[in-house]
Amino acid sequence: MTLRDERGTVLLEVLVALLILSMAGMAAVQLVAAGLNSEFDSRRREQVLATEERVLAAATLLTQSELDQRIGRHSVGELLIDVQRPERGLYRIAVVQREWPEIEDLVTVTYRPEVPRAP
């Protein structure tokens, strides 16, 4: 084998090695980008859940008459709140996002005893 043949083989090996390294580098960049996107999505979701938690906490503090006035699905800022009265004295309160109204993110049931009316 001549020196000229060896140079061509070495050049081919270097090109293949560079191709493999560049593909590995591209994969690493894609993984980092996917990780950053996931982190951003997680932070946004955490903020939305914190807002939903505040809305749900405020709704659980409402009196019986205030809950009766809010039975059904109503808009609260960028969220929807769904108040139902499945049984006497029980109120089911759910918080959902406008984008996905069929998915209830947070739900609670609260009890408000019937207040006897004065004669």
Secondary structure, DSSP 8 states (H G I E B T S, - for coil): --HHHHHHHHHHHHHHHHHHHHHHHHHHHHHHHHHHHHHHHHHHHHHHHHHHHHHHHHHHTS-HHHHHHT-EEEEETTEEEEEEEEETTEEEEEEEESS-TTSEEEEEEEE--------
